[in-house]
Amino acid sequence: MTTSGLDTVIGGKASNPEASKKHLAEATRLEKANDREGAIVQLRAAREVSDDPNVTFRLAYLLDLLGEENEAVALYTELTSVKKPHLNALVNLAVICEDRGEFLRAERLLVQVVDTDPNHPRARLFMKDVRASKTMQVETEQPAFGVGNAVLDTPVTDFELSVRARNCLKKMQIRTLGDLLKITEAELLSYKNFGEQSLVEIKNMLSSKGLRLGQGLEGPGGRPGVRKEILDELKQLVPETVLNKPISSLELSVRARKALQLLNIATIGELASRTEAELMGVKNFGATSLHEIKERLVQHGLALRQLS
């Protein structure tokens, strides 16, 4: 078998810098055109004729964004198993490990980065997320609807709440225990005249029954949609067709998508109806995912809901 005079063999594969350069240029063009699948094809071709770790990293990153997590992990592992590991590959692999609940491995990967570059911003940021996740891991989660439907349909007026607390819930159209489980602490506090005392009162009532605020958002089928008054506000900003677009249209990273799945958020409108505090309250949700989501919403003329 003969090869071009430009080809050499490195590490068992033919190395052709000129061909690799062309594939990379085409991959860049396709990526800018939002054709990630096409860019992946070009990066695979570039990887066949190049041992440049940055080619492998770009390929792994795009696969990660498209949800091809297993292949991305294999490539990231390849880049981090050498004498001088790729720092950003270490960080990205750590993020995936954290999402999988492999907190100790994620922490070890990030320690490698910080040992090499103590001021690496992403590594330091994710290290906080990982260590927070390790702490939360010991908490036991109660199923969102571990009680019967009859109990969930119980009117909130049946519970021993103060008149002030009951009136606030009535104004918010929270009529049953099931409705109450589908709202978060941040949402309650965002309403006028709803104070800390009423919040403590409601939380204590739920706690006595083994329940908690926001619990109904966590299980399958617990997605509450957008309340009418919030939806009306959003419709003044953008057309309803934009609000009804699926979250997938935002092309978020796997990490951010998984966080939204925990809240059963399926549309852009549902996302825009949430507050920053609610998102940051999700397990494993960090500042990087928050920044990413904010950027995507701005591109659609929206933002996360502000507390009044």
C-alpha positions, 0 to 999 in steps of 0.5 A, spaced: 500 500 500 502 506 498 501 513 500 502 520 498 508 523 500 505 528 505 503 522 509 507 519 515 505 514 520 504 516 527 501 511 532 499 506 527 495 511 523 497 515 517 498 522 518 496 527 513 497 535 516 494 538 509 488 533 509 487 534 517 487 542 516 481 541 510 477 537 514 477 541 520 476 548 516 470 544 514 468 542 521 468 549 523 464 552 517 459 546 519 459 548 526 457 555 525 452 553 520 449 549 526 450 542 523 453 539 528 452 532 525 456 534 519 461 537 523 462 530 527 463 527 520 469 532 518 472 531 525 472 523 525 475 524 518 480 529 521 482 524 527 483 519 522 489 523 519 491 526 525 494 525 532 492 532 535 489 531 541 485 538 540 481 534 534 479 529 539 477 534 544 472 537 539 469 531 536 468 529 544 465 535 545 460 535 539 458 528 541 457 530 548 452 536 546 448 531 542 447 526 547 452 521 545 455 520 552 458 514 551 462 515 545 464 522 548 466 519 555 471 514 551 474 519 547 475 524 553 478 518 557 483 517 551 485 524 552 486 524 560 489 517 560 496 520 557 502 522 561 500 530 560 492 529 560 488 534 556 485 539 562 479 541 558 477 534 557 478 532 564 473 538 566 468 535 561 469 528 563 468 530 571 462 533 569 459 527 566 461 523 572 458 528 576 451 527 572 452 519 573 453 520 580 460 518 580 462 524 585 469 521 587 471 520 580 469 527 578 473 530 584 479 526 582 479 528 575 478 536 577 483 535 582 488 533 577 486 540 573 487 544 579 494 541 581 496 543 574 492 550 573 490 552 580 486 558 577 483 554 572 476 557 572 471 552 570 475 546 574 474 551 580 467 552 579 465 545 578 469 543 584 464 546 588 458 543 584 461 536 585 463 537 593 455 540 594 453 534 590 457 529 595 454 532 601 447 532 598 448 524 596 446 522 603 439 525 603 434 520 601 429 522 596 421 521 597 417 519 591 413 525 589 407 522 589 408 517 594 401 518 597 394 516 594 390 521 589 385 522 594 390 525 599 393 529 594 385 532 592 385 534 599 383 542 599 388 546 603 382 549 607 382 542 611 389 543 614 390 547 620 393 554 617 392 561 619 387 565 615 393 569 612 396 563 609 390 560 606 388 567 603 395 567 600 394 560 597 387 562 594 390 568 591 395 563 587 389 558 585 393 553 590 386 549 592 389 542 593 395 538 597 397 536 590 397 543 587 401 545 593 406 540 592 407 543 585 410 549 587 417 551 590 419 555 596 421 561 591 415 561 588 411 562 594 416 568 596 415 571 590 408 573 591 406 579 594 404 579 602 406 572 602 411 572 608 416 568 611 411 566 617 406 563 612 412 559 609 414 556 615 407 554 617 406 551 610 413 547 610 411 545 617 404 542 615 407 538 609 413 536 614 408 533 619 405 529 613 412 527 610 411 531 604 415 538 602 414 544 597 416 542 590 415 535 591 410 534 585 415 537 580 420 531 581 416 525 579 413 523 572 407 526 570 408 532 575 409 537 570 405 543 572 405 547 566 405 555 566 400 558 570 395 563 566 397 569 569 405 568 568 403 565 561 399 572 559 405 576 561 410 572 557 405 572 551 406 580 551 414 579 550 414 573 545 409 569 540 405 563 543 409 559 538 415 561 541 413 559 548 410 552 546 417 550 542 420 544 546 426 545 550 430 541 545 430 547 540 435 551 545 440 545 543 442 545 551 448 541 553 447 534 556 448 537 563 443 543 562 438 538 559 438 533 565 437 539 570 431 541 566 428 534 566 428 534 573 423 539 573 419 536 568 420 543 564 418 541 557 417 548 553 421 554 552 415 558 556 415 553 562 423 555 562 421 562 562 416 561 567 421 559 572 426 563 577 433 563 577 433 560 585 428 555 582 433 552 577 439 553 582 435 549 587 436 543 583 441 537 584 447 538 580 445 544 577 451 549 577 452 556 575 455 554 568 448 551 566 445 557 569 449 562 564 448 557 558 440 557 559 440 565 560 444 566 554 439 561 550 433 565 553 435 571 551 436 569 544 429 568 544 427 575 547 426 572 554 429 571 561 428 567 567 422 570 571 424 575 576 422 575 583 418 581 585 
